[in-house]
């Protein structure tokens, strides 16, 4: 009967408690599976032995007859195990004591145990050798196995060998070895939940009555929402620094893809409306299908999946597709596997995939988000999850809209910058000389390189201006600032220089007038400080007859001259203040140059760079100018290659001229006595010179011009008077005298005896004019050569 009762008791308590049966002599006669799991002693080692062999310390003699209390047992591995025991006496058939049933309190028999079991967070208890002692329901749910499959097993034997599991085991051992609690966060799969989760884990030692660690307990709470919120915030912060670093539309889209893949999506693409990539104004979004151009895409696994469009291709998105809906509804559109629109979108996408390469298996969630900036729709971004286990949810939609909004502003900024740069560049090129006018004084080669920096197009310019007497004006300048305003100011200054040069002002006087103009422009246009709209300029005049170069500079770098022998030097120019400063004079410098000399005029963008020394760059320019070159054009290319920085931060204008000289065989000069009778003599001398030059057919007009100009100089001018004929690309007649009074063209009345001379000259010649000289003035007239 006793044995049957024992079996009944053991059978009833087998799965719920650690139970041992002890006979009246203190020998263990029964041992449950729960007792084996709790103490580590198998039944065959315990049954038949004295119960005292299991004790870790002496116990009171009345322990079996008194109330339940904690007893220190010796675990199979040697450590102490303190347990509260319950003792129930057994009685034989005759009523005599037959033994005792000793039970360790089973799980759930106390309020604390029930709290452990019913906790919403995952909780476990391990022994010091990292074997499961207790696991609550939440932990079993996350692991996907019942408690019986874990109890007594070594932790690494119950999980896959991953970075998370290795880190978890290391933390368990640290707590068991040091007795100090730890807290850390981990991100890993939850096998039973079929998704990745973030866990906030806390481990602490469980101590026995003596204060020694007897086990390790842990609590793990699901912090996935907080984890993903932090990840999304970090991704937004990353996007703020990585998206928009270049003011390039396609580059900005590629930067957005780099942020999204692989942290947020396994595949992502950016498609833009065509007008964004051009110079058109934004059109109204059509109600039906939307045509978009692919500008960027990326995959976590290159080539898998293959993009449905090649970069630069366009496609029509039907109104029911998620991308078209996102554009029309101006919000993020989510779609999951199994939904009709998702199935249709994948089918359409696979049908147009290059080479028939469809999405690989596993595409289960997508989100389409519009790219809108300043109330204007620019395009759409599409994100797809394939290997990532989680579907896109409402929080992901909020994040996508925020990221798309920031990226769209960067794309729109890039679009506006590109448009403004193109406008400024078009304006700049329209204001620069497209084809330099014909003249015989110099050979010309020029280069203009717009700035590639984010600052935009500057206001650099150059010009070659034919002047009277076969001379030529050479100009190079630089307006402060960048953008359309600088280009427009440059156009004004270039026009002003041409106008002032047309009245034959010497270089220093021309810069003085130009300085006044810049001052007025600054005051009238913006009211800002004058220096804010300043400019630098160098103006030079070369005379092929005297072979003299006169120049003046307003805050501009000095030009370089390469003499025919190959030596190069920088002309010692007195650098006046930049234009717009005002109040200081400009000084002119003159230098006689041998025929064939090369003069290099340039803006500071050629030699100035923050990464290098100015003196070193100037020396590089000098060496480049003296290097052998097949032509002036080749020399210009060589200079840019040798001197220009890899990434010039400013516009560059370069003007190279090779000087020519008009020899004595092309210039005839006569001193004019102040006697009207000498006019006929000079007419005859001029006619003879024209015959010698083979220009006899121009003699009639030339004699009339000589007669009128010499007569006026004798009558109204002051000696000395000089007549000069120059055979250049045109036939030039010049009369100089010491008077500074310039004649004016007027229409004579019917009864006037004079006043018709200059009108006659103007009618007979191609153009005429006067210029002031250091000794007086010169009246000149040009007529085309025969055959021109």
DRENDORO-283299 format. One line per 2 residues: number of its first residue (from 0); their letters; for each residue x, y, z of C-alpha. Coordinates in pm, whole numbers, plus 50000, padded with zeros to 5 digits. Last residue first. Example, Ala and Ser with C-alpha at 12.3 -4.5 7.8 and 13.67 -1.06 7.14 Angstrom:
<zaros>
1	SA	51367:49894:50714; 51230:49550:50780
</zaros>
This chain:
<zaros>
787	XX	53723:59538:40070; 53837:59533:39704
785	XX	54006:59870:39718; 54103:59956:40074
783	XX	53834:60091:40301; 53842:60450:40419
781	XX	53946:60578:40759; 53956:60931:40896
779	XX	54165:61090:41169; 54188:61414:41361
777	XX	54471:61413:41618; 54491:61632:41927
775	XX	54737:61826:42141; 55088:61730:42262
773	XX	54994:61452:42507; 54731:61334:42269
771	XX	54355:61379:42249; 54163:61184:41992
769	XX	53949:61278:41698; 53705:61095:41477
767	XX	53629:60948:41137; 53451:60650:40986
765	XX	53410:60483:40648; 53505:60792:40457
763	XX	53330:61011:40196; 53027:61120:40395
761	XX	53216:61192:40717; 53481:61389:40526
759	XX	53211:61598:40355; 53046:61671:40688
757	XX	53390:61760:40823; 53436:62018:40547
755	XX	53084:62163:40528; 53112:62418:40807
753	XX	53213:62710:40590; 53064:62994:40377
751	XX	52721:62966:40535; 52434:63080:40306
749	XX	52240:62751:40293; 52307:62649:40653
747	XX	52591:62415:40747; 52515:62089:40934
745	XX	52749:62029:41221; 53038:61791:41304
743	XX	53246:61907:41593; 53617:61987:41595
741	XX	53833:61918:41900; 54020:62193:42079
739	XX	54343:62060:42230; 54564:62251:41988
737	XX	54913:62119:41919; 54832:61968:41579
735	XX	54782:61625:41428; 54634:61522:41092
733	XX	54567:61153:41034; 54463:60963:40718
731	XX	54404:60593:40753; 54367:60350:40463
729	XX	54212:60033:40601; 54354:59695:40694
727	XX	54672:59896:40742; 54821:60157:40510
725	XX	54887:60459:40731; 54902:60815:40604
723	XX	55032:61085:40837; 55006:61464:40825
721	XX	55174:61674:41097; 55111:62020:41241
719	XX	55343:62191:41489; 55168:62423:41506
717	XX	54833:62536:41640; 54489:62458:41513
715	XX	54203:62659:41362; 54314:62762:41011
713	XX	54616:62538:40961; 54447:62236:41122
711	XX	54123:62301:40931; 54311:62325:40598
709	XX	54502:62005:40677; 54181:61816:40750
707	XX	53991:61945:40444; 54272:61899:40192
705	XX	54379:61564:40324; 54021:61436:40307
703	XX	53972:61568:39952; 54305:61421:39841
701	XX	54211:61087:39998; 53880:61075:39813
699	XX	54048:61132:39473; 54354:60917:39552
697	XX	54165:60598:39637; 54208:60462:39282
695	XX	54582:60514:39309; 54615:60254:39585
693	XX	54916:60066:39450; 55130:60172:39744
691	XX	55348:60391:39525; 55036:60544:39373
689	XX	54907:60617:39720; 55234:60788:39807
687	XX	55210:61007:39496; 54856:61109:39583
685	XX	54966:61202:39935; 55247:61418:39800
683	XX	55010:61595:39557; 54760:61671:39829
681	XX	55047:61790:40051; 55162:62036:39787
679	XX	54806:62163:39735; 54769:62225:40108
677	XX	55103:62405:40132; 54952:62733:40008
675	XX	54745:62747:40325; 55068:62805:40526
673	XX	55117:62665:40876; 55400:62435:40756
671	XX	55290:62070:40761; 55540:61798:40857
669	XX	55485:61493:40645; 55457:61124:40747
667	XX	55413:60806:40540; 55351:60469:40707
665	XX	55336:60129:40538; 55696:60107:40408
663	XX	55818:60251:40739; 55712:59937:40917
661	XX	55381:59859:41090; 55467:59636:41382
659	XX	55303:59321:41519; 55254:59214:41876
657	XX	55153:58867:41990; 54850:58877:42218
655	XX	54742:58631:42490; 54420:58691:42685
653	XX	54329:58462:42977; 54007:58476:43178
651	XX	53958:58241:43471; 53650:58214:43691
649	XX	53703:58126:44055; 53762:57828:44283
647	XX	53973:57637:44036; 53971:57265:44118
645	XX	54285:57114:43965; 54457:57452:43987
643	XX	54544:57634:43659; 54914:57690:43598
641	XX	55046:57415:43374; 54732:57307:43193
639	XX	54605:57663:43153; 54939:57786:43024
637	XX	54971:57497:42777; 54628:57568:42631
635	XX	54713:57935:42577; 55048:57838:42419
633	XX	54869:57605:42179; 54648:57894:42067
631	XX	54954:58118:42022; 55110:57854:41801
629	XX	55354:57564:41801; 55452:57615:42163
627	XX	55793:57617:42335; 55782:57695:42710
625	XX	55842:58061:42797; 55480:58129:42895
623	XX	55467:57816:43111; 55777:57922:43304
621	XX	55632:58265:43387; 55299:58114:43486
619	XX	55469:57865:43719; 55661:58156:43876
617	XX	55332:58334:43943; 55192:58018:44101
615	XX	55493:57994:44331; 55461:58358:44432
613	XX	55093:58308:44508; 55154:58005:44733
611	XX	54916:57715:44700; 54599:57563:44849
609	XX	54403:57886:44884; 54426:57948:44510
607	XX	54529:58256:44314; 54713:58210:43985
605	XX	54453:58175:43711; 54160:58304:43917
603	XX	54346:58638:43943; 54243:58743:43594
601	XX	54474:58735:43293; 54671:58947:43046
599	XX	54966:58781:42871; 55172:58989:42625
597	XX	55375:58804:42363; 55650:58997:42181
595	XX	55668:58940:41808; 55776:59295:41720
593	XX	55992:59439:41992; 55806:59616:42271
591	XX	55830:59976:42388; 55686:60017:42737
589	XX	55451:60275:42881; 55294:60289:43229
587	XX	54979:60480:43324; 54893:60588:43676
585	XX	54549:60576:43835; 54446:60831:44094
583	XX	54283:60768:44435; 53948:60895:44561
581	XX	53733:60607:44447; 53688:60256:44586
579	XX	53453:60150:44306; 53718:60016:44073
577	XX	54003:59849:44258; 54283:60080:44375
575	XX	54580:60151:44148; 54847:59897:44068
573	XX	55152:60081:43940; 55261:59843:43667
571	XX	55612:59696:43657; 55562:59458:43363
569	XX	55611:59095:43459; 55902:58928:43282
567	XX	55966:58651:43035; 56278:58576:42830
565	XX	56232:58379:42509; 56438:58593:42271
563	XX	56122:58731:42113; 56024:58890:42446
561	XX	55762:58728:42670; 55559:58988:42859
559	XX	55350:58922:43172; 55062:59140:43279
557	XX	55034:59292:43629; 54752:59163:43847
555	XX	54450:59398:43879; 54369:59654:44148
553	XX	54285:59913:43884; 54563:59880:43628
551	XX	54706:60114:43363; 54863:60042:43025
549	XX	55058:60194:42736; 55231:59955:42494
547	XX	55462:60113:42237; 55547:59964:41899
545	XX	55550:60318:41754; 55350:60212:41448
543	XX	55189:59904:41601; 55036:60114:41882
541	XX	54920:59899:42176; 54669:60028:42430
539	XX	54624:59860:42768; 54339:59843:43019
537	XX	54356:59634:43335; 54047:59598:43549
535	XX	53939:59508:43902; 53583:59528:44024
533	XX	53377:59670:44307; 53015:59607:44394
531	XX	53067:59553:44768; 53343:59817:44768
529	XX	53086:60089:44714; 52900:60012:45033
527	XX	52544:59924:44961; 52273:60153:44828
525	XX	52170:59875:44597; 52148:59988:44238
523	XX	52207:60362:44252; 52502:60372:44494
521	XX	52684:60071:44353; 52624:60178:43996
519	XX	52741:60532:44071; 53068:60410:44221
517	XX	53118:60170:43932; 53074:60458:43686
515	XX	53319:60683:43870; 53582:60407:43857
513	XX	53521:60367:43484; 53588:60738:43432
511	XX	53917:60709:43621; 53999:60386:43441
509	XX	53964:60560:43103; 54181:60848:43219
507	XX	54464:60610:43315; 54440:60409:42991
505	XX	54433:60708:42748; 54088:60803:42621
503	XX	54032:60734:42252; 53664:60826:42230
501	XX	53588:60465:42136; 53780:60345:42442
499	XX	53524:60513:42667; 53237:60338:42490
497	XX	53414:60004:42481; 53500:60034:42850
495	XX	53139:60122:42935; 53005:59824:42743
493	XX	53245:59592:42925; 53149:59752:43255
491	XX	52777:59702:43197; 52825:59342:43087
489	XX	53038:59270:43395; 52765:59411:43615
487	XX	52519:59169:43455; 52757:58879:43509
485	XX	52810:58980:43872; 52436:59001:43933
483	XX	52378:58665:43762; 52610:58482:43996
481	XX	52939:58552:44164; 53111:58831:44355
479	XX	53357:59110:44270; 53382:59183:43898
477	XX	53702:59082:43718; 53868:59256:43425
475	XX	54077:59214:43110; 54105:59473:42835
473	XX	54331:59523:42534; 54285:59829:42313
471	XX	54425:59821:41958; 54605:60081:41746
469	XX	54576:60103:41369; 54547:60483:41387
467	XX	54208:60468:41551; 54120:60192:41791
465	XX	54023:59827:41749; 53898:59685:42083
463	XX	54004:59343:42216; 53804:59230:42518
461	XX	53823:59029:42837; 53579:58932:43110
459	XX	53555:58786:43458; 53226:58833:43645
457	XX	53188:58510:43838; 52975:58203:43775
455	XX	52864:58020:44088; 52981:58002:44449
453	XX	52938:57625:44442; 53270:57598:44261
451	XX	53319:57506:43895; 53408:57862:43793
449	XX	53370:57947:43427; 53675:57906:43201
447	XX	53747:58179:42944; 54035:58147:42701
445	XX	54187:58388:42447; 54434:58385:42161
443	XX	54511:58705:41967; 54753:58820:41696
441	XX	54824:59192:41730; 54817:59525:41544
439	XX	54647:59408:41227; 54282:59426:41328
437	XX	53975:59212:41273; 53719:59210:41547
435	XX	53718:58931:41807; 53442:58678:41765
433	XX	53205:58591:42046; 53315:58878:42269
431	XX	53182:58819:42622; 52832:58943:42702
429	XX	52648:58646:42554; 52893:58409:42721
427	XX	52827:58562:43062; 52451:58567:43012
425	XX	52453:58201:42913; 52677:58122:43209
423	XX	52452:58317:43444; 52143:58139:43313
421	XX	52312:57799:43332; 52429:57875:43685
419	XX	52080:57990:43782; 51928:57672:43642
417	XX	52186:57449:43803; 52145:57631:44134
415	XX	51766:57606:44113; 51782:57235:44037
413	XX	52037:57176:44315; 51817:57365:44560
411	XX	51520:57161:44437; 51712:56840:44493
409	XX	51814:56956:44841; 51454:57053:44923
407	XX	51340:56715:44790; 51591:56535:45014
405	XX	51450:56704:45323; 51090:56629:45227
403	XX	51180:56274:45127; 51338:56215:45469
401	XX	51031:56348:45649; 50790:56157:45425
399	XX	50989:55836:45466; 50997:55875:45846
397	XX	50621:55922:45867; 50571:55622:45638
395	XX	50806:55411:45849; 50601:55497:46157
393	XX	50286:55387:45975; 50435:55048:45888
391	XX	50675:54897:45637; 50696:54523:45673
389	XX	50966:54371:45890; 51185:54078:45777
387	XX	51447:54275:45574; 51554:54041:45297
385	XX	51311:54189:45047; 51203:54537:45148
383	XX	51128:54788:44873; 51164:55168:44873
381	XX	51029:55395:44600; 51112:55767:44571
379	XX	50889:56000:44370; 50926:56312:44158
377	XX	50954:56691:44176; 50617:56799:44313
375	XX	50608:57170:44396; 50475:57325:44718
373	XX	50817:57449:44828; 50965:57102:44790
371	XX	50789:56774:44718; 50943:56432:44655
369	XX	50654:56190:44680; 50682:55867:44881
367	XX	50629:55512:44757; 50657:55232:45014
365	XX	50711:54865:44952; 50667:54536:45134
363	XX	50707:54164:45066; 50981:54111:44812
361	XX	51095:53764:44914; 51170:53585:44591
359	XX	51396:53770:44353; 51243:54066:44178
357	XX	51232:53992:43807; 51515:53971:43554
355	XX	51355:53981:43209; 51671:54115:43049
353	XX	51591:54464:43170; 51278:54462:43392
351	XX	50966:54577:43205; 50747:54276:43288
349	XX	50892:54244:43638; 50774:54596:43725
347	XX	50427:54538:43588; 50395:54215:43788
345	XX	50536:54377:44102; 50288:54666:44073
343	XX	49995:54432:44011; 50079:54216:44314
341	XX	50123:54527:44531; 49795:54676:44405
339	XX	49611:54352:44482; 49748:54317:44838
337	XX	49921:53987:44900; 50261:54137:44972
335	XX	50230:54481:45129; 50169:54833:44996
333	XX	50229:55167:45166; 50167:55505:44999
331	XX	50345:55813:45135; 50161:56138:45077
329	XX	50107:56398:44806; 49787:56226:44684
327	XX	49868:56261:44313; 50239:56183:44345
325	XX	50193:55901:44596; 49917:55754:44381
323	XX	50148:55754:44079; 50422:55574:44275
321	XX	50172:55325:44428; 50025:55224:44090
319	XX	49657:55301:44028; 49725:55603:43803
317	XX	49960:55405:43576; 50330:55488:43590
315	XX	50480:55567:43249; 50852:55506:43214
313	XX	51160:55709:43132; 51521:55600:43093
311	XX	51817:55798:43231; 51944:55519:43451
309	XX	51820:55186:43320; 51473:55091:43427
307	XX	51327:54789:43607; 51634:54778:43830
305	XX	51787:54434:43877; 51704:54283:44213
303	XX	51957:54167:44287; 52213:54336:44063
301	XX	52419:54460:44352; 52286:54311:44677
299	XX	52168:54595:44900; 52027:54756:44588
297	XX	52051:55107:44443; 51868:55347:44218
295	XX	51922:55693:44074; 51794:55921:43794
293	XX	51499:55725:43652; 51276:55955:43449
291	XX	50904:55979:43523; 50598:55994:43298
289	XX	50276:55997:43502; 49959:55820:43393
287	XX	49636:56010:43429; 49561:56337:43605
285	XX	49864:56522:43470; 50080:56726:43714
283	XX	50071:57092:43609; 50402:57210:43466
281	XX	50707:57323:43666; 50898:57589:43468
279	XX	51143:57462:43212; 51522:57469:43240
277	XX	51576:57097:43234; 51633:56813:43481
275	XX	51331:56905:43693; 51118:56932:43376
273	XX	51147:56559:43318; 50967:56456:43636
271	XX	51197:56263:43866; 51240:55897:43959
269	XX	51440:55790:44264; 51492:55421:44339
267	XX	51537:55199:44643; 51613:54832:44705
265	XX	51685:54649:45030; 51537:54939:45223
263	XX	51595:55134:45545; 51953:55061:45645
261	XX	52057:54903:45315; 52007:55131:45127
259	XX	51820:55448:45232; 52120:55675:45296
257	XX	52302:55576:44976; 51979:55623:44780
255	XX	51952:55982:44908; 52312:56048:44802
253	XX	52230:55921:44454; 51939:56166:44433
251	XX	52172:56450:44536; 52422:56351:44267
249	XX	52145:56349:44008; 52034:56702:44096
247	XX	52380:56851:44147; 52447:57112:44411
245	XX	52676:56873:44594; 52659:56798:44967
243	XX	52280:56777:44945; 52226:56448:45124
241	XX	52505:56326:45352; 52488:56559:45654
239	XX	52110:56593:45693; 52067:56234:45577
237	XX	52274:56115:45871; 52053:56310:46109
235	XX	51747:56154:45947; 51906:55811:45979
233	XX	51982:55875:46346; 51618:55970:46400
231	XX	51504:55658:46219; 51742:55444:46422
229	XX	51629:55605:46745; 51265:55537:46659
227	XX	51361:55188:46552; 51520:55118:46889
225	XX	51235:55278:47083; 50986:55061:46898
223	XX	51204:54753:46930; 51257:54785:47304
221	XX	51125:54438:47394; 51216:54377:47756
219	XX	51467:54118:47877; 51490:54020:48243
217	XX	51775:53812:48374; 51860:53593:48669
215	XX	52196:53438:48744; 52236:53166:49005
213	XX	52399:53081:49340; 52612:53391:49389
211	XX	52745:53395:49749; 52568:53608:50008
209	XX	52559:53337:50274; 52182:53296:50243
207	XX	52214:53239:49870; 52267:53506:49605
205	XX	52092:53557:49272; 52327:53753:49046
203	XX	52192:54019:48807; 52124:54047:48436
201	XX	51937:54328:48255; 51854:54311:47887
199	XX	51698:54578:47664; 51606:54386:47353
197	XX	51568:54499:46994; 51369:54276:46765
195	XX	51405:54114:46427; 51105:53927:46303
193	XX	50957:53578:46278; 50807:53600:46632
191	XX	50904:53244:46733; 51272:53283:46646
189	XX	51311:53640:46784; 51597:53766:46571
187	XX	51857:54000:46710; 51935:54350:46836
185	XX	52101:54383:47174; 52100:54632:47456
183	XX	52301:54618:47776; 52269:54595:48152
181	XX	52505:54421:48388; 52487:54310:48749
179	XX	52806:54229:48941; 52872:53885:49094
177	XX	53205:53874:48913; 53209:53520:48773
175	XX	52837:53454:48736; 52775:53808:48605
173	XX	53062:53779:48356; 52956:53433:48250
171	XX	52606:53549:48168; 52745:53851:47977
169	XX	52971:53628:47767; 52677:53399:47690
167	XX	52470:53696:47564; 52758:53820:47348
165	XX	52796:53479:47188; 52420:53457:47134
163	XX	52408:53802:46973; 52705:53739:46744
161	XX	52539:53421:46629; 52574:53049:46700
159	XX	52213:52937:46690; 52031:52884:47018
157	XX	51947:52601:47264; 52287:52434:47293
155	XX	52455:52767:47366; 52239:52796:47685
153	XX	52335:52462:47843; 52019:52262:47911
151	XX	51872:52195:48257; 51535:52341:48172
149	XX	51504:52437:47805; 51279:52184:47631
147	XX	51062:52149:47943; 50992:52525:47930
145	XX	50814:52495:47601; 50973:52619:47273
143	XX	50921:52928:47051; 51205:53125:47203
141	XX	50993:53440:47230; 50694:53249:47366
139	XX	50914:53055:47612; 51059:53383:47736
137	XX	50712:53529:47786; 50596:53215:47972
135	XX	50874:53226:48229; 51198:53027:48224
133	XX	51362:52872:48531; 51678:52669:48588
131	XX	51842:52696:48244; 52210:52612:48234
129	XX	52476:52885:48221; 52724:52709:48450
127	XX	52643:52935:48741; 52279:52833:48719
125	XX	52047:53021:48491; 51718:53199:48566
123	XX	51496:53343:48294; 51261:53638:48236
121	XX	51105:53770:47912; 50889:54069:47986
119	XX	50513:54047:48036; 50560:53882:48375
117	XX	50318:53594:48446; 50574:53335:48557
115	XX	50783:53572:48763; 50475:53730:48925
113	XX	50344:53380:49006; 50675:53296:49168
111	XX	50662:53612:49372; 50308:53532:49485
109	XX	50415:53183:49597; 50311:52836:49479
107	XX	50363:52928:49120; 50676:52727:49068
105	XX	50702:52426:49303; 50809:52454:49670
103	XX	51065:52181:49728; 50885:51870:49849
101	XX	50990:51608:50104; 50760:51306:50139
99	XX	50836:51127:50464; 50867:50777:50604
97	XX	50666:50480:50731; 50556:50603:51073
95	XX	50325:50335:51233; 49954:50338:51165
93	XX	49923:49964:51107; 49901:50011:50734
91	XX	50198:50250:50726; 50191:50627:50775
89	XX	50380:50885:50563; 50490:51223:50698
87	XX	50474:51541:50476; 50775:51772:50477
85	XX	50779:52106:50285; 51116:52245:50188
83	XX	51242:52600:50121; 51556:52562:49910
81	XX	51917:52670:49946; 52144:52517:49684
79	XX	52511:52520:49760; 52754:52450:49479
77	XX	52917:52112:49422; 52822:52023:49064
75	XX	52557:51777:49188; 52411:52047:49405
73	XX	52464:52020:49780; 52154:52115:49974
71	XX	52102:52399:50221; 51758:52378:50383
69	XX	51505:52658:50407; 51201:52587:50623
67	XX	50881:52384:50642; 50735:52323:50985
65	XX	50875:52067:51226; 50871:51686:51214
63	XX	51130:51628:50944; 51347:51923:51052
61	XX	51338:51806:51414; 51706:51716:51424
59	XX	51810:52060:51315; 52013:52068:50992
57	XX	52382:52015:50935; 52530:52162:50617
55	XX	52540:52096:50242; 52285:51816:50269
53	XX	52249:51556:49997; 52439:51285:50185
51	XX	52194:51335:50472; 51927:51163:50263
49	XX	52106:50836:50313; 52152:50644:49987
47	XX	51915:50390:49832; 51787:50629:49566
45	XX	52039:50907:49508; 52279:50803:49234
43	XX	52020:50611:49032; 51781:50907:49056
41	XX	52009:51156:48884; 52152:51439:49094
39	XX	52144:51783:48920; 51966:51937:49214
37	XX	51666:52102:49048; 51643:51890:48735
35	XX	51681:51567:48936; 51423:51679:49187
33	XX	51182:51760:48901; 51238:51412:48759
31	XX	51127:51268:49088; 51329:51073:49343
29	XX	51191:50796:49570; 51348:50566:49829
27	XX	51598:50797:49992; 51717:50650:50319
25	XX	51645:50827:50646; 51554:50513:50838
23	XX	51179:50586:50835; 51185:50605:50455
21	XX	51256:50916:50252; 51056:51010:49941
19	XX	51190:51305:49732; 50985:51559:49534
17	XX	51088:51849:49307; 50754:51987:49195
15	XX	50500:52030:48919; 50558:51765:48660
13	XX	50598:51466:48891; 50359:51575:49162
11	XX	50059:51344:49088; 50276:51058:48973
9	XX	50499:51081:49276; 50205:51084:49514
7	XX	50035:50794:49338; 50359:50602:49321
5	XX	50419:50661:49687; 50068:50549:49766
3	XX	50128:50226:49573; 50455:50174:49759
1	XX	50282:50237:50087; 50000:50000:50000
</zaros>
